[in-house]
């Protein structure tokens, strides 16, 4: 794999970027956070759930945790954007778990085209969050949390009001590649080889690899491992299943195979990852 496909965040990330040249992700990845992205200038291509979207100024996307995605420059030589990654536990400094669930229930993975007025209002919230993110000292974290809460409420209202015309139409990638991606996403537990995947769509290895890489930004094996590791990650966090069962459920031939791929991607073993995550869990609220 080119680099770690999973990017964890223990605190809010608020990031502004202006790129004066083309810039592509090296490989698809996912987070254990909600991700909110606002395109400010230029164009950016997003590949999400087998669909390619062209993001233009005023376009916004929301990703739920564990959504594998990829962005790249195709039609524009430069772009400008804001992004927020939101670890759910951080919200508990101001909200109960029940309030957090109700708030986030309104947010689903989607791509929206905002009106000029809506984009300007959302941008102001991003700017306030960025300013708070750079502050330190007494109550700085809670101040940032309160600003992001206001943004989340606004996004929930925008999603409730959004009509079909507000959702961007994605341009589907080649149907043969879509069928292979769907096959991987539903059969990742099985022994899937490159030759078998190319054979499913009656392509040569070379032609298949070229189209698959162009569509997803990853090689066949990188994409397969990304899907499997995202499932492993969820099972490590959400269950107490032994590694042998997790390996079997996620398509790895053995615990050793799982541990090797996991360590290559994350830099720690699955056991170390699970132990570290458990130690960071906040105490239950009374």
N, C-alpha and C positions, 0 to 999 in steps of 0.2 A: 504494500500500500504506500502511496506517496507521503501521507502524513496522517495524523490522528483524525479519524472521521467524527469523533465525538468531542465537542467543546463544552466543558462544564463551566458554570458560573455560580459562585457562592454569594455574590453581591450584584446589585444592579450594574449593568453596563449601559452607559449612554455615550454614543460615539457619533461624531460628525466627521465625514470624510469628503474631500474634494479631490478627485483624481484627474490630472491633466492629460492622462494617456489611457489607452485601453488596459483593462485589468480583469483577469479571469481567476475564479477559484481553481485550485489545482485538482480538487476532487469533491464530490458531494459530501455533505456532512449534516449533522443534526445536533440539537442541544437538549438539555433537560429543562429548558426554560421556554416561556413564551417569547416570541420575537416580533417586534413591531418595526416596520421599515417604511420610510417616507422618501420618495424620489423628489429631489428639489430641482435638478437640472440635468440635461443630457438624457440618454436612454440606457436602460439596463435590461438584460434578459434574465428572467427567472424560470427555472424548470422545477415544477412542483406537481406531484401526483400525475406523472406521465404527460403533462401539458406544458407547453412553452408560452410564457407571457412576455410581452414587451412593455416594460415599465417606463412611463414618460412622466414629466413633471406633474405633480399632483396625484400620482398613483401611490397607493399604500397597500402593503400586505401585512397580514397577521398570520403567524404560524403557532400552532399549539406545540407542546413538547414532543420530541421524538419524530418530527416531520423531517424526512430526508429531503434536502433541497440543494440547489446549485445556482449561482448567478455568474454572469459573464458579460463582457462587452462585445456587441456584434455590430450594431448600427451607429454607434456614437464613439468618438475618440476620447471623450471626457464625460464625467458624470459627477454629481454631487448628491449626497444623501445623509439622512439621519437614521440611526438604528438604536433600539432599546432592547436589551435582553433582560427578562424579568424572572428571577427565581421566585417561585410561589411562596416559599417559607418567609421571605423577607417582608411580605405583606402583613405577616402576623404581628409585626410591631405595632400596627394600627388597627387591624381587623381580626375578628375571631375566625376560626376555620370555617364556620358556617357562612359568615359574611363573605369570606374569600371565595367560597364555592359559588355563591349566588352571583357575585360580580363576574367571575371568569366563565360562568355558564353561558353568558351572552356572547363570548368571544369564540369564534370558530376559525379554522384556517381558511383564508379567503384572500382575494385580490380585489381592491376597490378603486374606482376612479372617482376622485373627489372633485367637487366644484371648486372654483377659485376661492370662494369664501370659506368653504370647508377646509381646503388645503392650508389657507392662511391661518385659520384657527388652530388646526392640528400642529402646524409649524411653530406657533407661539408656545404651545405646550412642550414641544421638543426642546426649544431654546431655553425655557424655564428649567426643564429637567437637566439640561446640560450645565446650566449655571449652578444649580444646586449640587450636581454631581462633583463639581470642582471645589465645593466648599468643605470645610472641616470644622471640627469643634462641636460645641454643645448643640444637640438636637439636629445636627446636619443630616444624619441618615433619615430621621423621621420627617424632616422637611422635604427631602427628595422623595420619600415614599408618598407623602401627601400630594405632591405635584403629579406623580405618576398615577395615583388614584384618580385624580381629576381627568387625566388623559384617558384612562380606562373607561370611566363613566361616559365620556364624550364618544369614544369608539363604540361602546355598547349602544348609545343612542343612534349613531350613524348607521350601524348594522340593522337596527330595528326599522329605520326609515328607508333603507336602501331598497330600490326596486331592481328589477332584472337589468334595466339599462345602466345601472351604476356598477355592475360587476363586469370586469374586463373579460372579453372573449379571448381565450387562449388559443394559440395555434398548435394543433396536435402535431407531435412528431411522427415520423414514419410509422404507419400502422404495424409493420412487421416488428419494429423495435418496441412499440407499445405492448404488443402481445408477449414479447420476451420479458419485458419489465414486469408485466402482470404475472407472468408465469413464475418469475423469481420471487415476487412478493407473496405468492400463495403457496409455493413449493420449496421455500428456502430450507425446510427441514430435510429435504431429500438430497441425494448426491447429484448435483447439477454440474455438468462439465461444459466447457466452451464449445466443444464439438457438438454436444447435444443441443445447446442453445442455438447454434448456427443452423443445425439440422431442422429445428422446429420451423424455421422460416425459409428453409431451402436456400441458404446462402453459403458461399465459401467462407472460411475462417477470416480471410483478409477483408472481404467486403463487409462481413458482419461486424468485425472489430472497428472498422473505420466509421460505419454508420452509428454503432452503439456509442463510441467515444464522442462523436460529434453531437449526438442527442443528449447524452447524460453528463459529459465532462469527466467520465470515469471509465476505466477498463471494465471488462466483464467481471473479472475477479474482484476488483475494488468494489464495484457496486454490490456484488453478492455478499462480500464480507461486511459491507456497510449495513445491509439489511439484517444480516444475522447478528451483528454486534449490537444493533439498536434493540433487537429482541432480547439478547443476553442482558444488556444493561437494564432493561425494564424488569426482567425476572430477578436480577440481583437486588434491585431496590425494593421490589414489591412482594417478593415471596421469600420463603426460607428453603426452597428446593436445593438439594445438594447439586454440586457442579456436574456430576455425572448425568443427572436428569436434565439440567439446563443444556448441556452439550448435545444430548440426544434430541431435545425439543427444537434446537436451533440449527441443526444440520452439521454439527462438528462430529468427526469420527471418534473422538475420545476426549476425556478431560484434558489430557496433555495437549491435544490439538487446539482445543478452545483456549487453554491458558497461554499457549505460544502466540496465537493470533491476537488475543486480548492484550497481552503485554506489549506486542509490537505496536499496537494501535494506541494504547493508553499509557504505557510506561510503568504499569503496575500489574500485579496478578489479579485475577477475579476475586480471590479471597481478600487480598489487601484492599481492593476497591470496596468490597461489601463492608468490611470492617470499618474503613474510614468513613463511609457514608452513614453507617449506624452511629458512629461517635458524634457526627455533626447533626444528627436529628434533634430538633428543639424539643424540650420537655412538653408533654401534653398539657394543654390549658385546663384548668379546673372549671 
